[in-house]
Amino acid sequence: MKLTLIWQSSSYEERDWIKELLGSIAVEQIVDGKHQLVMDDSLLIDSYLYRQPREYYESFRGKNAWLLHMSDETYEGGYEYYDCFRGVFRIYWSSFFNPRRVMQIPLGYTAGITPAPILPPHAERPYVWSFIGATGKSSRPEMTKALSPIVPNFLHTTDVPNAVNIGKPQYQEILRNSAFAPSAMGNVNLECYRPYEALECRSIPILEKRVGFDYFKHLLGEHPMPTFLTWNEAARFIENIRKNPVEQEALLTRCMEWWAAYKGSLKTQIQQFLEQPHGAELGTMVSPLRSIPGMQAFELLRHHSMPAFARRVNRQVSRIVKEGQLRKTGRS
């Protein structure tokens, strides 16, 4: 199936990733940006649906039109518009969505990240691990505390006064020179760009999971990326595998082979999803559980460790004090 891609923004960080996945089905790509363009045989790429007029999405009803829902890491909503489309792709996995009608795909890498050339043996990289980003939120303080004793490393904190900006080329080069890329959760969601950027740069991501909730296994299926409940466990793993360069190189090979095969399979699955029958007989797109009060908060809570949850509560209390109201999670 060939479709016209209608972008509602040209600035999505995931644009290179989306073009890699959807390039083979795109007959044309148009940037609208005003929520005006409606076409048959199209795929609308949009975010923050709840902010836009209902009439725009209703205009796609009855057409061979599909939706790619971006930037919904807080599960904020707008899902009532899903039924205006034949089917939906979305980023950020949740059990709320019916997989027969909603295909959930990984967040992917940011624009400007390019596949790495052949690099030195994994055990000979200049850095055992690296991390560039905010280190004072979510589970990242526990990550930096556990991993800092493992040297040589490259740790650059961006949420401090007068932090020096590291550009995309330098960031990519540091990842390529790192054996491991610890990928602590993002602002509110376990998924962030870092695992996929690490894979593109031939570095091994280190992932988090929660008790009873292995997010990346739900999203990606079985994968070889090391995944841990605590960063202390991750630190012990890195220290142990460093003692066996052959095993370390073998793990990198498994990750690289899996990633290449997964991307190829995902493109095939996208095409199959577009070609299969779609309709209400396959069930609702969104589980009725999503409409129960408190379910959005419950879904986000599953992503948090106890320290990350405590930091989230402290941040919200601080915002209430400063702004006089609870900040909506989807606010940009």
VEXDREN-707998 format. One record per residue: residue number from 1; residue in three letters; chain; x negated, y negated, z negated of N, C-alpha, C in turn. Coordinates in steps of 0.1 Angstrom, whole numbers, plus 5000, padded with zeros to 4 digits. Last residue first. Example, Ala and Ser with C-alpha at 12.3 -4.5 7.8 and 13.67 -1.06 7.14 Angstrom:
   pos   code   unit    n.u    n.v    n.w   ca.u   ca.v   ca.w    c.u    c.v    c.w
     2    SER      A   4872   5022   4929   4863   5011   4929   4871   5000   4921
     1    ALA      A   4868   5057   4922   4877   5045   4922   4868   5033   4922
//
This chain:
   pos   code   unit    n.u    n.v    n.w   ca.u   ca.v   ca.w    c.u    c.v    c.w
   332    SER      A   4964   4788   4727   4951   4787   4734   4942   4776   4728
   331    ARG      A   4984   4808   4707   4979   4795   4711   4966   4795   4717
   330    GLY      A   4993   4833   4698   4990   4831   4713   4985   4817   4717
   329    THR      A   4998   4830   4672   4987   4838   4675   4983   4836   4690
   328    LYS      A   5006   4798   4658   5011   4810   4666   4998   4817   4672
   327    ARG      A   4997   4789   4625   4995   4788   4639   4999   4801   4647
   326    LEU      A   5019   4777   4601   5012   4789   4606   5010   4788   4621
   325    GLN      A   5014   4743   4591   5022   4754   4596   5013   4765   4600
   324    GLY      A   4996   4723   4582   5010   4723   4577   5019   4734   4582
   323    GLU      A   4970   4722   4589   4980   4718   4599   4994   4718   4594
   322    LYS      A   4955   4729   4566   4951   4718   4574   4962   4713   4583
   321    VAL      A   4970   4751   4554   4966   4739   4546   4963   4727   4555
   320    ILE      A   4971   4768   4576   4984   4763   4570   4981   4750   4562
   319    ARG      A   4945   4773   4580   4952   4766   4590   4965   4760   4585
   318    SER      A   4939   4788   4557   4932   4775   4559   4939   4767   4570
   317    VAL      A   4955   4810   4562   4958   4802   4550   4951   4788   4552
   316    GLN      A   4941   4820   4584   4955   4816   4586   4959   4807   4574
   315    ARG      A   4917   4827   4573   4917   4817   4584   4931   4812   4585
   314    ASN      A   4924   4847   4554   4918   4834   4550   4918   4823   4561
   313    VAL      A   4934   4867   4572   4943   4860   4562   4937   4847   4558
   312    ARG      A   4910   4873   4585   4921   4868   4593   4931   4861   4583
   311    ARG      A   4894   4883   4564   4890   4871   4571   4902   4865   4579
   310    ALA      A   4909   4906   4559   4908   4896   4548   4903   4882   4555
   309    PHE      A   4905   4920   4583   4919   4916   4579   4918   4905   4569
   308    ALA      A   4878   4925   4581   4883   4917   4592   4897   4912   4589
   307    PRO      A   4878   4942   4558   4871   4929   4558   4876   4920   4569
   306    MET      A   4894   4964   4569   4898   4956   4557   4891   4943   4556
   305    SER      A   4896   4961   4605   4891   4967   4593   4895   4959   4581
   304    HIS      A   4922   4960   4629   4914   4953   4619   4909   4963   4608
   303    HIS      A   4941   4971   4646   4928   4968   4651   4918   4963   4641
   302    ARG      A   4964   4972   4632   4957   4985   4635   4943   4983   4640
   301    LEU      A   4974   4947   4632   4968   4951   4620   4960   4964   4623
   300    LEU      A   4987   4945   4657   4974   4938   4655   4967   4943   4643
   299    GLU      A   5010   4960   4651   5001   4964   4661   4987   4958   4660
   298    PHE      A   5021   4944   4630   5016   4958   4627   5007   4963   4638
   297    ALA      A   5028   4921   4644   5018   4921   4633   5012   4935   4630
   296    GLN      A   5048   4932   4660   5036   4926   4666   5025   4925   4656
   295    MET      A   5066   4941   4641   5059   4951   4649   5047   4945   4656
   294    GLY      A   5082   4922   4628   5069   4926   4622   5061   4936   4630
   293    PRO      A   5113   4932   4639   5105   4922   4632   5093   4928   4626
   292    ILE      A   5115   4951   4669   5117   4951   4654   5108   4941   4648
   291    SER      A   5108   4951   4695   5117   4941   4691   5120   4941   4676
   290    ARG      A   5092   4974   4699   5086   4961   4700   5094   4950   4694
   289    LEU      A   5110   4995   4699   5103   4993   4686   5096   4979   4687
   288    PRO      A   5118   4999   4725   5127   4991   4716   5120   4988   4703
   287    SER      A   5090   4997   4747   5097   5004   4737   5106   4995   4729
   286    VAL      A   5093   4987   4781   5088   4984   4767   5097   4991   4757
   285    MET      A   5106   4997   4803   5092   4994   4804   5086   4992   4790
   284    THR      A   5128   5025   4800   5125   5011   4799   5110   5009   4799
   283    GLY      A   5129   5052   4825   5130   5046   4812   5127   5031   4812
   282    LEU      A   5132   5060   4850   5120   5064   4844   5119   5059   4829
   281    GLU      A   5154   5048   4860   5156   5062   4856   5143   5068   4849
   280    ALA      A   5147   5023   4868   5151   5024   4854   5153   5039   4850
   279    GLY      A   5117   5029   4888   5131   5025   4886   5135   5028   4871
   278    HIS      A   5096   5041   4914   5097   5033   4902   5112   5029   4901
   277    PRO      A   5075   5066   4930   5088   5059   4928   5089   5052   4914
   276    GLN      A   5041   5056   4938   5051   5065   4932   5064   5058   4931
   275    GLU      A   5023   5037   4948   5031   5045   4957   5041   5054   4951
   274    LEU      A   5011   5025   4926   5019   5017   4935   5028   5025   4944
   273    PHE      A   4998   5047   4915   5009   5041   4907   5017   5032   4916
   272    GLN      A   4979   5052   4935   4990   5062   4932   5001   5056   4924
   271    GLN      A   4963   5029   4931   4970   5032   4944   4981   5042   4942
   270    ILE      A   4954   5034   4905   4962   5022   4908   4969   5024   4921
   269    GLN      A   4940   5058   4908   4952   5058   4900   4961   5046   4903
   268    THR      A   4918   5049   4923   4927   5059   4929   4941   5059   4921
   267    LYS      A   4906   5032   4905   4911   5026   4917   4921   5036   4924
   266    LEU      A   4899   5051   4885   4909   5041   4882   4915   5034   4895
   265    SER      A   4880   5066   4898   4892   5072   4895   4903   5062   4892
   264    GLY      A   4859   5047   4899   4864   5053   4911   4878   5059   4909
   263    LYS      A   4855   5042   4872   4860   5031   4880   4865   5037   4894
   262    TYR      A   4847   5068   4864   4859   5062   4858   4864   5051   4867
   261    ALA      A   4822   5071   4877   4834   5080   4880   4847   5074   4875
   260    ALA      A   4808   5051   4864   4809   5051   4879   4821   5060   4883
   259    TRP      A   4809   5060   4837   4815   5047   4841   4817   5046   4856
   258    TRP      A   4796   5085   4838   4810   5084   4834   4816   5071   4839
   257    GLU      A   4771   5077   4845   4778   5086   4853   4793   5086   4850
   256    MET      A   4764   5061   4822   4764   5056   4836   4772   5064   4845
   255    CYS      A   4766   5080   4801   4775   5068   4801   4775   5062   4815
   254    ARG      A   4747   5099   4808   4761   5103   4807   4770   5091   4807
   253    THR      A   4724   5083   4807   4728   5089   4820   4743   5093   4819
   252    LEU      A   4723   5077   4780   4725   5066   4790   4730   5072   4803
   251    LEU      A   4718   5102   4770   4731   5095   4766   4733   5084   4776
   250    ALA      A   4693   5107   4780   4704   5116   4785   4717   5109   4781
   249    GLU      A   4678   5089   4766   4679   5087   4780   4691   5095   4786
   248    GLN      A   4681   5100   4741   4685   5087   4743   4687   5084   4758
   247    GLU      A   4668   5125   4744   4683   5125   4741   4688   5111   4744
   246    VAL      A   4642   5115   4748   4649   5123   4758   4664   5123   4756
   245    PRO      A   4636   5102   4724   4637   5094   4737   4644   5102   4748
   244    ASN      A   4643   5104   4694   4644   5114   4704   4646   5107   4718
   243    LYS      A   4645   5084   4676   4635   5094   4673   4634   5104   4685
   242    ARG      A   4668   5071   4682   4655   5065   4686   4644   5074   4685
   241    ILE      A   4688   5085   4669   4686   5088   4683   4673   5081   4689
   240    ASN      A   4686   5074   4643   4683   5088   4645   4680   5091   4660
   239    GLU      A   4692   5047   4646   4680   5050   4640   4676   5065   4643
   238    ILE      A   4719   5049   4656   4708   5043   4664   4694   5047   4659
   237    PHE      A   4732   5062   4634   4731   5068   4647   4720   5062   4655
   236    ARG      A   4729   5042   4614   4723   5055   4612   4721   5063   4626
   235    ALA      A   4745   5022   4626   4731   5020   4623   4723   5033   4622
   234    ALA      A   4770   5034   4625   4764   5031   4638   4749   5029   4637
   233    GLU      A   4775   5036   4598   4774   5048   4606   4767   5045   4619
   232    ASN      A   4776   5008   4593   4766   5016   4587   4764   5029   4594
   231    TRP      A   4799   5001   4606   4787   4998   4613   4775   5004   4606
   230    THR      A   4825   5027   4608   4817   5017   4601   4804   5014   4609
   229    LEU      A   4835   5045   4627   4844   5038   4618   4838   5026   4611
   228    PHE      A   4823   5045   4662   4822   5047   4647   4832   5039   4639
   227    THR      A   4811   5059   4691   4822   5052   4685   4822   5055   4670
   226    PRO      A   4792   5060   4722   4792   5062   4707   4803   5053   4700
   225    MET      A   4808   5070   4752   4802   5059   4744   4803   5061   4729
   224    PRO      A   4819   5090   4768   4806   5093   4761   4801   5081   4752
   223    HIS      A   4854   5097   4767   4843   5089   4772   4831   5092   4763
   222    GLU      A   4888   5105   4773   4875   5110   4768   4863   5102   4775
   221    GLY      A   4906   5074   4778   4905   5089   4777   4892   5093   4771
   220    LEU      A   4909   5047   4776   4900   5052   4786   4900   5067   4787
   219    LEU      A   4928   5042   4756   4928   5034   4768   4920   5041   4779
   218    HIS      A   4924   5060   4735   4938   5058   4741   4937   5052   4754
   217    LYS      A   4897   5055   4731   4901   5068   4736   4915   5068   4742
   216    PHE      A   4898   5030   4721   4892   5032   4734   4895   5046   4740
   215    TYR      A   4912   5032   4696   4917   5024   4707   4911   5028   4721
   214    ASP      A   4919   5053   4675   4908   5053   4683   4912   5046   4696
   213    PHE      A   4932   5055   4645   4934   5046   4657   4921   5045   4664
   212    GLY      A   4927   5067   4620   4939   5070   4627   4942   5062   4640
   211    VAL      A   4906   5040   4612   4912   5053   4607   4926   5055   4614
   210    ARG      A   4893   5027   4642   4899   5025   4629   4904   5039   4624
   209    LYS      A   4862   5021   4659   4875   5026   4659   4880   5025   4644
   208    GLU      A   4838   5004   4681   4845   5006   4668   4858   5014   4670
   207    LEU      A   4808   5013   4700   4822   5009   4698   4827   5011   4684
   206    ILE      A   4781   5003   4718   4785   5009   4705   4798   5004   4701
   205    PRO      A   4770   5008   4751   4779   5001   4742   4780   5010   4729
   204    ILE      A   4738   5008   4765   4748   5017   4759   4757   5009   4749
   203    SER      A   4732   4993   4797   4730   4993   4782   4741   5002   4776
   202    ARG      A   4736   4986   4823   4729   4998   4820   4724   4998   4805
   201    CYS      A   4752   4965   4830   4738   4962   4828   4730   4974   4823
   200    GLU      A   4777   4977   4830   4772   4971   4842   4757   4968   4842
   199    LEU      A   4778   4982   4802   4778   4993   4812   4773   4989   4825
   198    ALA      A   4780   4956   4792   4769   4965   4788   4767   4976   4798
   197    GLU      A   4805   4949   4802   4793   4941   4806   4780   4950   4803
   196    TYR      A   4820   4966   4787   4820   4968   4802   4808   4960   4808
   195    PRO      A   4817   4958   4760   4814   4972   4764   4812   4973   4780
   194    ARG      A   4824   4929   4761   4810   4934   4759   4808   4949   4763
   193    TYR      A   4850   4920   4762   4843   4922   4774   4830   4930   4773
   192    CYS      A   4870   4940   4739   4864   4927   4743   4856   4930   4756
   191    GLU      A   4893   4955   4717   4887   4954   4730   4882   4940   4733
   190    LEU      A   4904   4951   4692   4892   4959   4693   4885   4958   4707
   189    ASN      A   4915   4918   4686   4917   4930   4693   4904   4938   4693
   188    VAL      A   4911   4892   4677   4921   4900   4670   4923   4914   4675
   187    ASN      A   4885   4886   4688   4892   4877   4678   4902   4885   4670
   186    GLY      A   4869   4917   4691   4870   4903   4695   4877   4896   4684
   185    MET      A   4848   4941   4675   4860   4937   4680   4860   4922   4683
   184    ALA      A   4814   4948   4686   4824   4946   4676   4836   4940   4682
   183    SER      A   4794   4964   4701   4805   4957   4707   4816   4956   4696
   182    PRO      A   4759   4966   4706   4770   4967   4697   4782   4958   4701
   181    ALA      A   4742   4980   4730   4750   4967   4729   4761   4969   4719
   180    PHE      A   4709   4992   4733   4722   4993   4728   4729   4980   4728
   179    ALA      A   4685   4984   4747   4690   4998   4747   4704   5000   4744
   178    SER      A   4682   4956   4767   4686   4961   4754   4690   4976   4756
   177    ASN      A   4678   4943   4791   4666   4946   4783   4669   4952   4769
   176    ARG      A   4703   4937   4799   4695   4947   4807   4683   4951   4800
   175    LEU      A   4710   4917   4781   4717   4930   4781   4709   4941   4788
   174    ILE      A   4693   4897   4791   4691   4903   4777   4698   4916   4776
   173    GLU      A   4704   4892   4816   4690   4897   4815   4687   4903   4801
   172    GLN      A   4729   4882   4808   4728   4894   4816   4714   4900   4815
   171    TYR      A   4720   4858   4796   4728   4868   4788   4727   4881   4795
   170    GLN      A   4708   4845   4818   4700   4849   4806   4707   4860   4798
   169    PRO      A   4732   4841   4834   4720   4849   4839   4711   4854   4828
   168    LYS      A   4749   4826   4816   4752   4840   4820   4740   4847   4826
   167    GLY      A   4731   4809   4789   4738   4810   4802   4740   4824   4806
   166    ILE      A   4735   4800   4757   4728   4809   4765   4736   4812   4778
   165    ASN      A   4732   4771   4738   4740   4779   4747   4731   4787   4755
   164    VAL      A   4725   4769   4704   4720   4767   4717   4728   4776   4727
   163    ALA      A   4744   4753   4679   4740   4765   4685   4735   4763   4699
   162    ASN      A   4751   4732   4661   4740   4730   4671   4735   4743   4677
   161    PRO      A   4765   4753   4636   4762   4740   4641   4750   4739   4650
   160    VAL      A   4776   4785   4648   4769   4777   4638   4766   4763   4644
   159    ASP      A   4784   4806   4665   4794   4799   4657   4787   4792   4645
   158    THR      A   4765   4821   4679   4770   4809   4685   4780   4801   4677
   157    THR      A   4735   4838   4673   4748   4834   4668   4752   4821   4674
   156    HIS      A   4718   4863   4686   4719   4849   4688   4734   4846   4684
   155    LEU      A   4694   4888   4684   4707   4883   4678   4708   4868   4679
   154    PHE      A   4677   4913   4695   4680   4899   4699   4694   4896   4694
   153    ASN      A   4652   4933   4679   4665   4931   4683   4666   4916   4688
   152    PRO      A   4628   4960   4673   4631   4946   4677   4646   4945   4682
   151    VAL      A   4648   4968   4643   4640   4959   4652   4632   4967   4662
   150    ILE      A   4672   4969   4621   4667   4977   4632   4661   4967   4642
   149    PRO      A   4683   4951   4602   4670   4958   4599   4664   4966   4610
   148    SER      A   4708   4944   4615   4697   4935   4615   4684   4942   4611
   147    LEU      A   4730   4962   4612   4720   4964   4623   4708   4955   4623
   146    ALA      A   4745   4954   4590   4740   4968   4591   4729   4970   4601
   145    LYS      A   4749   4927   4595   4743   4931   4582   4737   4945   4584
   144    THR      A   4763   4927   4619   4750   4921   4618   4742   4925   4606
   143    MET      A   4787   4941   4611   4778   4946   4622   4764   4940   4620
   142    GLU      A   4798   4925   4591   4794   4939   4588   4784   4944   4598
   141    PRO      A   4804   4902   4607   4794   4901   4596   4789   4915   4592
   140    ARG      A   4823   4913   4626   4810   4911   4630   4800   4908   4619
   139    SER      A   4850   4918   4624   4841   4928   4617   4826   4925   4620
   138    SER      A   4860   4885   4624   4864   4899   4626   4855   4908   4618
   137    LYS      A   4832   4862   4624   4846   4866   4624   4848   4881   4626
   136    GLY      A   4806   4853   4627   4812   4851   4614   4827   4855   4613
   135    THR      A   4794   4854   4651   4791   4865   4642   4798   4864   4628
   134    ALA      A   4798   4848   4685   4802   4844   4671   4800   4856   4662
   133    GLY      A   4769   4859   4704   4783   4855   4702   4785   4851   4688
   132    ILE      A   4750   4885   4714   4751   4871   4716   4766   4867   4714
   131    PHE      A   4729   4911   4705   4743   4906   4704   4742   4891   4705
   130    SER      A   4711   4942   4711   4712   4927   4712   4727   4924   4710
   129    TRP      A   4686   4966   4703   4700   4962   4705   4700   4947   4706
   128    VAL      A   4659   4970   4709   4667   4982   4705   4682   4978   4707
   127    TYR      A   4643   4954   4736   4652   4952   4724   4659   4966   4721
   126    PRO      A   4628   4962   4758   4622   4953   4748   4630   4952   4735
   125    ARG      A   4630   4998   4764   4635   4984   4766   4629   4975   4755
   124    GLU      A   4622   5024   4762   4611   5014   4764   4617   4999   4766
   123    ALA      A   4643   5041   4762   4636   5039   4750   4625   5029   4750
   122    HIS      A   4650   5040   4790   4659   5034   4780   4651   5031   4767
   121    PRO      A   4626   5030   4814   4633   5041   4806   4639   5034   4794
   120    PRO      A   4635   5000   4833   4626   5009   4826   4633   5020   4818
   119    LEU      A   4660   5002   4860   4654   4996   4849   4644   5005   4842
   118    ILE      A   4674   4994   4891   4668   5004   4883   4659   4997   4872
   117    PRO      A   4698   4966   4885   4689   4975   4893   4683   4986   4885
   116    ALA      A   4732   4963   4874   4718   4963   4871   4710   4971   4882
   115    PRO      A   4759   4945   4888   4753   4958   4884   4738   4957   4883
   114    THR      A   4766   4913   4873   4764   4921   4884   4757   4934   4880
   113    ILE      A   4788   4888   4861   4780   4900   4857   4778   4909   4870
   112    GLY      A   4805   4869   4871   4791   4867   4872   4782   4878   4867
   111    ALA      A   4832   4873   4849   4827   4868   4862   4812   4865   4861
   110    THR      A   4831   4901   4826   4834   4887   4830   4827   4883   4843
   109    TYR      A   4846   4934   4828   4835   4924   4826   4839   4910   4830
   108    GLY      A   4876   4948   4812   4865   4947   4822   4855   4936   4819
   107    LEU      A   4900   4957   4801   4897   4943   4802   4886   4940   4812
   106    PRO      A   4916   4986   4817   4906   4979   4808   4904   4964   4811
   105    ILE      A   4952   4989   4820   4938   4990   4825   4929   4982   4816
   104    GLN      A   4982   5006   4821   4973   4997   4813   4959   5000   4817
   103    MET      A   5012   5004   4838   4998   5010   4838   4989   5000   4831
   102    VAL      A   5044   5011   4833   5034   5001   4830   5021   5008   4829
   101    ARG      A   5059   5034   4839   5063   5021   4846   5053   5010   4843
   100    ARG      A   5049   5054   4825   5054   5057   4838   5058   5045   4846
    99    PRO      A   5041   5044   4800   5031   5046   4810   5036   5050   4824
    98    ASN      A   5057   5019   4783   5060   5032   4790   5050   5034   4801
    97    PHE      A   5042   5004   4755   5046   5003   4769   5047   5017   4775
    96    PHE      A   5033   5003   4729   5047   4997   4731   5051   5001   4745
    95    SER      A   5008   5011   4724   5017   5022   4725   5032   5017   4728
    94    SER      A   4985   4992   4744   4994   4993   4732   5004   5004   4735
    93    TRP      A   4956   4976   4757   4964   4987   4756   4973   4986   4743
    92    TYR      A   4949   4951   4779   4951   4953   4764   4961   4964   4762
    91    ILE      A   4965   4943   4809   4953   4944   4802   4957   4944   4787
    90    ARG      A   4988   4959   4831   4985   4950   4820   4972   4953   4814
    89    PHE      A   5011   4962   4858   4998   4965   4853   4995   4955   4841
    88    VAL      A   5044   4973   4865   5035   4963   4859   5022   4969   4856
    87    GLY      A   5069   4973   4891   5060   4979   4881   5051   4969   4876
    86    ARG      A   5088   4957   4903   5089   4971   4905   5080   4979   4895
    85    PHE      A   5100   4931   4881   5091   4936   4891   5092   4951   4892
    84    CYS      A   5117   4923   4861   5118   4916   4874   5109   4922   4885
    83    ASP      A   5109   4936   4838   5120   4942   4847   5122   4935   4860
    82    TYR      A   5092   4918   4826   5087   4930   4833   5097   4936   4842
    81    TYR      A   5104   4899   4811   5102   4896   4825   5097   4908   4833
    80    GLU      A   5103   4907   4785   5116   4908   4791   5115   4905   4806
    79    TYR      A   5078   4901   4776   5080   4914   4782   5093   4916   4789
    78    GLY      A   5070   4880   4763   5073   4877   4776   5076   4890   4784
    77    GLY      A   5042   4886   4739   5056   4888   4745   5057   4883   4759
    76    GLU      A   5019   4890   4725   5027   4878   4722   5041   4880   4728
    75    TYR      A   4996   4905   4719   5009   4911   4722   5020   4901   4719
    74    THR      A   4971   4894   4719   4979   4893   4707   4993   4899   4708
    73    GLU      A   4962   4897   4745   4955   4904   4734   4962   4904   4721
    72    ASP      A   4969   4891   4771   4979   4893   4761   4973   4901   4749
    71    SER      A   4956   4885   4796   4954   4876   4784   4964   4878   4773
    70    MET      A   4979   4894   4823   4966   4891   4817   4967   4885   4803
    69    HIS      A   4997   4916   4841   4998   4907   4830   4985   4906   4823
    68    LEU      A   5006   4918   4873   4994   4921   4865   4994   4911   4853
    67    LEU      A   5035   4930   4890   5029   4921   4880   5016   4926   4874
    66    TRP      A   5049   4932   4922   5043   4938   4911   5037   4927   4902
    65    ALA      A   5075   4937   4946   5066   4928   4939   5062   4934   4926
    64    ASN      A   5095   4939   4968   5084   4948   4965   5073   4940   4959
    63    LYS      A   5124   4924   4951   5114   4924   4961   5104   4936   4958
    62    GLY      A   5142   4925   4930   5146   4930   4942   5136   4931   4953
    61    ARG      A   5128   4895   4915   5137   4907   4914   5142   4912   4927
    60    PHE      A   5115   4872   4917   5108   4884   4923   5117   4896   4922
    59    SER      A   5129   4853   4904   5129   4852   4918   5122   4864   4925
    58    GLU      A   5124   4857   4877   5137   4863   4883   5137   4862   4898
    57    TYR      A   5102   4842   4874   5100   4856   4874   5113   4863   4880
    56    TYR      A   5114   4816   4875   5103   4820   4884   5102   4835   4885
    55    GLU      A   5133   4815   4854   5137   4815   4868   5126   4819   4878
    54    ARG      A   5119   4813   4830   5125   4826   4834   5128   4827   4849
    53    PRO      A   5090   4794   4830   5104   4794   4832   5109   4808   4836
    52    GLN      A   5064   4803   4805   5069   4799   4818   5084   4801   4820
    51    ARG      A   5056   4814   4782   5055   4799   4783   5061   4794   4796
    50    TYR      A   5056   4841   4783   5066   4835   4775   5066   4819   4776
    49    LEU      A   5033   4848   4797   5045   4848   4804   5056   4840   4796
    48    TYR      A   5004   4846   4796   5013   4838   4788   5026   4837   4794
    47    SER      A   4995   4851   4831   4993   4853   4817   5003   4844   4809
    46    ASP      A   4992   4869   4863   4997   4858   4855   4994   4861   4840
    45    ILE      A   4995   4878   4895   4985   4879   4884   4987   4867   4875
    44    LEU      A   5017   4896   4915   5015   4884   4907   5005   4886   4896
    43    LEU      A   5016   4910   4945   5012   4913   4931   5009   4900   4925
    42    SER      A   5039   4916   4972   5030   4908   4965   5027   4914   4951
    41    ASP      A   5062   4920   4990   5049   4927   4991   5038   4919   4985
    40    ASP      A   5075   4886   4990   5076   4900   4991   5063   4907   4993
    39    MET      A   5068   4858   4969   5066   4865   4981   5070   4880   4979
    38    VAL      A   5066   4826   4956   5073   4839   4955   5072   4845   4968
    37    LEU      A   5051   4799   4940   5050   4808   4951   5057   4821   4948
    36    GLN      A   5052   4785   4915   5062   4782   4926   5062   4793   4937
    35    HIS      A   5033   4782   4895   5045   4790   4893   5056   4787   4903
    34    LYS      A   5010   4769   4900   5021   4760   4897   5034   4769   4894
    33    GLY      A   4990   4786   4909   4987   4777   4898   4999   4769   4893
    32    ASP      A   4980   4800   4933   4992   4791   4932   4990   4781   4921
    31    VAL      A   4958   4814   4955   4959   4807   4942   4970   4798   4942
    30    ILE      A   4959   4844   4972   4963   4830   4972   4964   4826   4957
    29    GLN      A   4946   4868   4993   4946   4864   4979   4949   4849   4979
    28    GLU      A   4957   4897   5013   4954   4882   5012   4954   4879   4997
    27    VAL      A   4958   4923   5010   4957   4918   5024   4954   4904   5024
    26    ALA      A   4944   4944   4987   4947   4930   4989   4946   4927   5004
    25    ILE      A   4935   4969   4981   4949   4968   4984   4953   4954   4988
    24    SER      A   4908   4966   4975   4912   4975   4986   4927   4974   4990
    23    GLY      A   4907   4950   4953   4902   4945   4966   4907   4953   4977
    22    LEU      A   4912   4958   4927   4923   4955   4936   4919   4951   4950
    21    LEU      A   4888   4961   4914   4898   4971   4913   4908   4970   4924
    20    GLU      A   4873   4938   4921   4867   4951   4923   4878   4962   4923
    19    LYS      A   4891   4918   4912   4888   4919   4926   4882   4932   4930
    18    ILE      A   4889   4922   4884   4902   4924   4891   4900   4926   4906
    17    TRP      A   4862   4915   4881   4866   4928   4877   4879   4932   4885
    16    ASP      A   4863   4888   4888   4854   4897   4895   4858   4912   4893
    15    ARG      A   4881   4878   4868   4885   4877   4882   4876   4887   4891
    14    GLU      A   4881   4875   4841   4881   4889   4846   4882   4889   4861
    13    GLU      A   4884   4849   4835   4871   4854   4833   4870   4868   4839
    12    TYR      A   4903   4829   4856   4903   4841   4848   4889   4846   4847
    11    SER      A   4906   4807   4873   4896   4807   4863   4896   4819   4853
    10    SER      A   4927   4804   4889   4914   4809   4896   4903   4810   4886
     9    SER      A   4960   4814   4883   4948   4807   4878   4936   4812   4886
     8    GLN      A   4978   4830   4895   4983   4817   4888   4972   4809   4882
     7    TRP      A   4975   4846   4925   4968   4842   4913   4975   4829   4907
     6    ILE      A   4988   4871   4942   4992   4857   4939   4986   4854   4925
     5    LEU      A   4979   4891   4968   4977   4888   4954   4979   4873   4952
     4    THR      A   4998   4910   4989   4992   4897   4987   4991   4895   4972
     3    LEU      A   4991   4945   4995   4998   4935   4989   4991   4921   4990
     2    LYS      A   4995   4978   5008   4988   4965   5009   4997   4954   5004
     1    MET      A   4992   5012   5000   5000   5000   5000   4991   4987   5000
//
